[in-house]
Amino acid sequence: MVGEKEAERCLVVPRKALFGNNDEHAFSGFRRKDEWDVDLEEVLGKHYSFAPRKTANREDDVEYKEEFKQIIPGVVFLYQDKIFSYARLTGSSEERLVGRNDILIAGHINPVDYMPTFKETFWKALHREFEEEINYRDGYSLDHVGYVNCDVNLVDKVHFGLVYIINGRSPDISVRETDALDGSLKSCEEIERLNPPLKEWQKFVYEDFLKGYLRR
């Protein structure tokens, strides 16, 4: 672990500010952006902060503080009727995610991403994460489609996801770090045959949104 001076700082909001004192605005799974009655920009404008993670002292690490939610924007890349999926290989810096199959390309929001509005902040963080992880030379735009939340374990309890999609203009997409990641475009049938299957956020986004979106 890194020392506190080197700890990453990420955007967080108190759980009660996001979901209400009695979790009256909480949900489990995926919600389209017009199905969740919380103004996220307003909540963040009043209650956001940047908190340390991956600290030497667990008591200071927001990864272990269930009273906060880390805001995580993530994007799914689509090309025609296919979804880009990837897996982290042995040697990836994200050891807890090695071997998983994922469709969301996601990351934390750091102070360097901060912009005049949170919409711009989310976009900047997503562009940074996408370009760090993925080779894709054609232009693209982001479309915000919804939110994802799940409180089944400690990792999920401290994260809240914003879900975006990219409708790609070409199939020429690949991972940058081929020694740590493996990825390719897959049909819905191939996604459903993944071993191991999609889990938590990934499964919610696929089952509750993407499958219907691609087959409409």
N, C-alpha and C positions, 0 to 999 in steps of 0.2 A: 504493500500500500504506500501511497505517497504521503508526505507530510502535509499538515494543514495548509501551509503557505502555498503549496503546489496543488491543493485540491481543486477540482473542477467546481465551478459554481453554476447552478442551473435554476431556471425559472420555476418557482413554486407558488402555490396559493393555499391558504388554510382550507382544509376539507369543509369546515362549516360554512365558509364564505361561498364555496362552490356548490355544495349540496344542501345547505340549510342546517340549522341546529339539530334537527331530528332526521336528517337524511331524506327530507321530503322531496328533494330534486335528484336523488341518486337513482341509478339504474344499473342493470347488469346486461351487457351485450352491446350491440350496435344500435345507435339512434341516428336517423337522418337529421340533417341540420335544422329542419323545420318541425321536428318531433320532440325537441328538448327545450323547455321553456325557461332557459337561463341565458341572459345576455353576458356571454363570456368576456367580451371586451370591457364591459362595465365592471364586472367583478374583479378582473385583473387590474383595471385602472385604480381601484380602491385598495386592493389587498395584495398585489404581487410583491415578491422579493426574490433575490437570488441567494440561494443557500448552498453550502458546501456538500459535496458527495465524494465518496472514495477517500475519506479522511483517515488519519491514523487512529483517531479516537471515535469509536462507534457512537458514543453519546452525541457527538457533533455532526454525525452523518445523516443527511436527510433520507437516505435509503432505508433508515430504520425508524423514521418518525411518521407514524400512521396519521397524525393530525395534519399532515401536509400532503398535497398532491403535486407531483412534478408534471408539468404540461409537456406532452410529447407529440409533436406533429409527425405524421407518417404518410407516405405516399405509396400507392400501388401503380405500377406501370402496366398499361394495357396496350396491346397492338391487335387490332381487329377483334377476334374472339379469344385471344390468348392473354395469359397473365404471366408476368415475370416472377419467378420464385427463386429463392436462393437458400443455401445452407452454409453455415460456418463450419470450417474444417478444423481439425486438430491444429493448434498453433495460433488460432484466433485470439485476440486480446480479450474478447468477450467469452471467457471460459464457460460461464453458466449457460451460454446459448449454443455451444458446440453440438453439432448433430441435429439441431432442429431444422425443420423446413419452414420458411417464412415467406410472406408476400408483401409485408409492410416494410418499406425502407424508412427507418425512423431514427430519431436521435433527440437528445436534450437540447434545450434552448439555453445558450450561454450569453453572458453580457455582451460579447462581440456581435451578437445577432440583434441587439436591441435597436428598434427604430421608432419613429414618432407615433406610429399606431401599432397595435398588437397584430393586426392583419398583416402589415408589412413585416413585422418581427417573425411571425410564423413562416411567411414565404421565404424570408432570408435564411432562416434556419433550415428549411426544407431544401432549398437550392444548394446550400453548403453541404448538407448531408448527402444529397443525391450525387453531387459532383465529386465528393470524396470517395464514394463507394462504387460509382457506376461509370462506365464508358458509354456515352451516347452523344453523338455529334449533331444530330438534328435538333432544331429548336423545339421547345415544348412550353405548355402552359399548365398551371395547376388549377384544379377544380375542387373546391371544398364540398364534400358530400355528407359528412356527419361526424359522429363522435363514438368512441368506444371506451368502455369501462368494465372492470371485473375485479371483485374483491376477494377472490378465493385463496390467495396466498399473500405473503408479505410483499413480494415484488409487485404484484398487481395492485395491492392496497395503496401504494405510494405513487402510482402513475395514473394519468388520465390522457387519453389519446384523441387527437384531431385527425380525421381521415380525409385525405385528398387523393385524387386520381390524376394520372397523366394518360391521355390518349395519344400514343406514339404515332409519329408519321412514318416510321420505318421499323423493321424488326432488328436493326443493327444495334443491339444492346448487349453488354457483357459486364462482368465485374472487373474492377481494377486490380484488386489483390487476389490473384489466382491461387496464391499459396495459402490463403486464409478463407476464401469464399469460392463457392461454385454456384452458378446460376444460369437459367435459361427460360425461354418462353414456353408455357405449357397450356394445353387446353383444359377446360373444366374437368374432363374425364381423367386427365393425367394428374391434375391437382387432387382429385378425390382418391387417387391410388397412391399418393405419396406415403412413404414409410421412413420415418414416423409421420403420422398425419399432422395437419395444422392443429395448433393448440391455442387456447385462450383467445387473445385479441385477433389473431390471424383467422381462426375458425369463425369467430363472430362476423368479421368483415366479409369473409367469403360466403358463409351461409346466409346471412341476413341482408346482404347487399349485392355483392359481385355476381353471384350465380344468376340472380334475377336480372341484373343490369345487362349482362352479356347475352342472355337468352331472350331478351324482350323482342 
